[in-house]
């Protein structure tokens, strides 16, 4: 069974940020996907009072898994009523377009309302 959930331990979160070459802040978080103790993928983000910025997500070649990790990450924000979702990076943008989550590419905005509809990645 696959488990997708946010990490709570700051040291664990920091290790994912370091592994990805990103700096951690007081707003940093990480959602991981695991199966039987094996890491399948993860998403790094910054969560603010009004919104979330997705910084990094992997894998990019497994669309259903990436969709689940992204949805779980956006759900962290939605549970806190932080509904302004954005992303960084062109590689993220390509993935999020395939998953149908890009709301406005000029503003790097994600459609967080897609959480409340089914998966619709475009193979």
C-alpha positions as MATLAB code, in Angstrom:
seq = 'XXXXXXXXXXXXXXXXXXXXXXXXXXXXXXXXXXXXXXXXXXXXXXXXXXXXXXXXXXXXXXXXXXXXXXXXXXXXXXXXXXXXXXXXXXXXXXXXXXXXXXXXXXXXXXXXXXXXXXXXXXX';
ca = [
       0.000    0.000    0.000;
       1.222    3.496   -0.851;
       1.189    6.104    1.903;
       1.314    9.795    0.938;
       1.622   12.152    3.909;
       3.364   15.305    5.118;
       6.473   14.902    7.241;
       6.377   16.390   10.721;
      10.035   16.054   11.765;
      11.960   19.232   10.838;
      15.272   17.343   10.546;
      13.725   14.933    8.047;
      12.270   17.839    6.071;
      15.646   19.571    6.100;
      17.345   16.457    4.710;
      14.961   16.451    1.719;
      15.649   20.132    1.090;
      19.416   19.533    1.254;
      19.131   16.505   -1.044;
      17.306   18.688   -3.574;
      19.736   21.603   -3.286;
      17.164   23.967   -1.772;
      17.298   26.121    1.337;
      14.813   25.394    4.092;
      12.917   28.213    5.817;
      10.441   28.384    8.676;
       7.671   27.855    6.118;
       9.139   24.726    4.508;
       7.388   21.395    4.322;
       7.614   18.028    2.594;
       5.082   15.413    1.531;
       6.446   11.924    0.881;
       5.050    8.871   -0.880;
       6.245    5.524    0.488;
       5.408    1.860    0.063;
       6.656   -0.712    2.570;
       9.291    1.737    3.827;
      10.594    2.537    0.317;
      10.544    6.183   -0.810;
       8.618    6.530   -4.085;
       8.597   10.323   -4.386;
       8.216   13.621   -2.574;
       7.216   17.251   -2.865;
       8.896   20.248   -1.241;
       6.874   23.370   -0.579;
       6.598   26.633    1.333;
       3.298   27.088    3.184;
       2.229   30.614    4.070;
      -0.888   31.985    5.743;
      -2.706   32.619    2.428;
      -1.081   30.102    0.104;
       1.465   27.518   -0.877;
       4.377   27.481   -3.316;
       5.441   24.109   -4.709;
       9.222   24.157   -5.104;
      10.120   20.637   -6.196;
       8.349   17.378   -6.941;
       9.552   13.952   -7.948;
       8.986   11.663   -9.794;
       8.149   13.504  -12.968;
       7.834   10.387  -15.153;
       5.105    8.607  -13.140;
       2.045   10.781  -13.712;
      -0.410    8.957  -11.422;
       2.094    9.011   -8.545;
       3.023   12.667   -9.167;
      -0.700   13.518   -9.282;
      -1.247   11.882   -5.888;
       1.757   13.608   -4.323;
       0.692   17.005   -5.708;
      -2.894   16.540   -4.537;
      -1.684   15.586   -1.058;
       0.570   18.645   -0.981;
      -2.217   20.987   -2.068;
      -4.505   19.357    0.490;
      -2.079   20.452    3.247;
      -2.708   24.041    2.131;
      -6.468   23.609    1.665;
      -6.837   22.250    5.212;
      -5.398   25.555    6.428;
      -7.549   27.658    4.036;
      -4.369   28.701    2.180;
      -5.952   28.560   -1.272;
      -3.451   30.561   -3.365;
      -1.326   27.813   -4.938;
       1.779   28.601   -6.983;
       4.835   26.779   -8.283;
       8.438   27.452   -9.195;
      10.461   26.009  -12.063;
       9.850   25.197  -15.715;
      10.291   21.459  -15.098;
       7.492   21.632  -12.523;
       5.367   23.636  -14.960;
       5.668   20.951  -17.651;
       4.588   18.264  -15.184;
       1.734   20.335  -13.784;
       0.472   21.077  -17.305;
       0.395   17.329  -18.035;
      -1.540   16.828  -14.802;
      -3.955   19.634  -15.741;
      -3.170   21.758  -12.664;
      -1.779   24.944  -14.271;
      -4.314   27.725  -13.857;
      -2.129   30.620  -15.090;
       1.377   29.973  -16.434;
       2.204   33.706  -16.485;
       1.641   33.922  -12.717;
       2.807   30.343  -11.954;
      -0.600   29.603  -10.421;
      -1.993   26.164   -9.773;
      -5.689   25.291   -9.801;
      -6.154   24.148   -6.204;
      -9.881   23.633   -6.895;
      -8.905   20.519   -8.888;
      -8.514   18.833   -5.510;
     -12.255   18.496   -5.504;
     -12.428   16.749   -8.909;
     -10.964   13.538  -10.302;
      -7.504   12.916  -11.734;
      -7.110   14.014  -15.344;
      -3.454   13.705  -16.266;
      -2.687   13.713  -19.964;
      -0.348   10.798  -20.537;
];
